[in-house]
Amino acid sequence: MPPDLRGTMRAFATGVCVASTYRDTPGGRRHNAVTVNSLGSISLDPPLVSLSFGRSSAFLADLLASGRWAVSILPAGGRELARRLARPSAARAADVAGLPARPGDRTGALVLAGASWLECGLRDRFDLGDHTLVVGDVLAAGPGTPQPTLVFVYGEYHSVADPAITTVDLSGPGHWGEIL
Ligand SMILES: Cc1cc2nc3c(=O)[nH]c(=O)nc-3n(C[C@H](O)[C@H](O)[C@H](O)COP(=O)(O)O)c2cc1C
């Protein structure tokens, strides 16, 4: 019997993000945004992050065409937005058009107001099984407004009300800012 990867990974709590990119068409720039939880922090020097998308993802096609994207880490108040942006491409178009967001300075991809964010340029892609892993150079990044954060585990959204944002010093010698 194949391993139950999906059933097992349900127990792994992740943050929830909105990834954004765009496609330039003769009619103008068409933004795209989607809910993701596959964000990975790969390297600090150089700064690299990854995302993983289903091979048939329309968002992935736009991202590979532009080579540019942004990631906004959702606060707890973003739960409904996360739900809406997890719908198929056509169904979420109106939500994308109405996002409380600005085009990032380095990429032009949408960055959500108040969220911690990253802007990325495509460094590499790896087709792995039924997904494609994209690795991006982090071109710019910034912290959001300190606020409760959104977590996804066992197929549900949760709020972490006290993420101790202001008390943990992330400038330490540990790779992840841990206290050594
Ligand atoms: C919490 C959550 C996390 C998700 N993370 C990913 C992800 O990392 N990669 C992915 O391809 N789809 C992910 N999805 C599904 C997408 O939000 C979306 O349904 C899918 O990309 C739509 O396909 P499209 O790109 O063809 O429009 C996630 C959905 C939810 C609810």
The ligand as an SDF file (V2000), in Angstrom:
LIG
                    3D

 31 33  0  0  0  0  0  0  0  0999 V2000
   -4.4450   26.2780    2.8560 C   0  0  0  0  0  0  0  0  0  0  0  0
   -4.2230   26.0000    1.3900 C   0  0  0  0  0  0  0  0  0  0  0  0
   -2.9430   25.9110    0.9070 C   0  0  0  0  0  0  0  0  0  0  0  0
   -2.6980   25.6570   -0.4470 C   0  0  0  0  0  0  0  0  0  0  0  0
   -1.4160   25.5670   -0.8950 N   0  0  0  0  0  0  0  0  0  0  0  0
   -1.1630   25.2810   -2.1850 C   0  0  0  0  0  0  0  0  0  0  0  0
    0.1810   25.1700   -2.6400 C   0  0  0  0  0  0  0  0  0  0  0  0
    1.1300   25.3540   -1.8840 O   0  0  0  0  0  0  0  0  0  0  0  0
    0.3730   24.8660   -3.9520 N   0  0  0  0  0  0  0  0  0  0  0  0
   -0.6810   24.6660   -4.8210 C   0  0  0  0  0  0  0  0  0  0  0  0
   -0.4460   24.3600   -5.9940 O   0  0  0  0  0  0  0  0  0  0  0  0
   -1.9770   24.8020   -4.4230 N   0  0  0  0  0  0  0  0  0  0  0  0
   -2.2220   25.1010   -3.1260 C   0  0  0  0  0  0  0  0  0  0  0  0
   -3.5210   25.2230   -2.6980 N   0  0  0  0  0  0  0  0  0  0  0  0
   -4.5840   25.1770   -3.6950 C   0  0  0  0  0  0  0  0  0  0  0  0
   -4.6720   26.5450   -4.4030 C   0  0  0  0  0  0  0  0  0  0  0  0
   -5.0740   27.5230   -3.4470 O   0  0  0  0  0  0  0  0  0  0  0  0
   -5.6380   26.5910   -5.5970 C   0  0  0  0  0  0  0  0  0  0  0  0
   -6.7730   25.8300   -5.3200 O   0  0  0  0  0  0  0  0  0  0  0  0
   -5.0440   26.0770   -6.8590 C   0  0  0  0  0  0  0  0  0  0  0  0
   -3.7510   26.5560   -7.0570 O   0  0  0  0  0  0  0  0  0  0  0  0
   -5.9130   26.5920   -7.9930 C   0  0  0  0  0  0  0  0  0  0  0  0
   -5.3450   26.1890   -9.2010 O   0  0  0  0  0  0  0  0  0  0  0  0
   -4.8900   27.2360  -10.3460 P   0  0  0  0  0  0  0  0  0  0  0  0
   -3.5150   27.6620  -10.0190 O   0  0  0  0  0  0  0  0  0  0  0  0
   -4.9640   26.3750  -11.5700 O   0  0  0  0  0  0  0  0  0  0  0  0
   -5.8560   28.3730  -10.4000 O   0  0  0  0  0  0  0  0  0  0  0  0
   -3.7800   25.4840   -1.3460 C   0  0  0  0  0  0  0  0  0  0  0  0
   -5.0890   25.5830   -0.8530 C   0  0  0  0  0  0  0  0  0  0  0  0
   -5.3100   25.8290    0.4950 C   0  0  0  0  0  0  0  0  0  0  0  0
   -6.7240   25.9340    1.0090 C   0  0  0  0  0  0  0  0  0  0  0  0
  1  2  1  0
  2  3  1  0
  2 30  2  0
  3  4  2  0
  4  5  1  0
  4 28  1  0
  5  6  2  0
  6  7  1  0
  6 13  1  0
  7  8  2  0
  7  9  1  0
  9 10  1  0
 10 11  2  0
 10 12  1  0
 12 13  2  0
 13 14  1  0
 14 15  1  0
 14 28  1  0
 15 16  1  0
 16 17  1  0
 16 18  1  0
 18 19  1  0
 18 20  1  0
 20 21  1  0
 20 22  1  0
 22 23  1  0
 23 24  1  0
 24 25  2  0
 24 26  1  0
 24 27  1  0
 28 29  2  0
 29 30  1  0
 30 31  1  0
M  END
$$$$
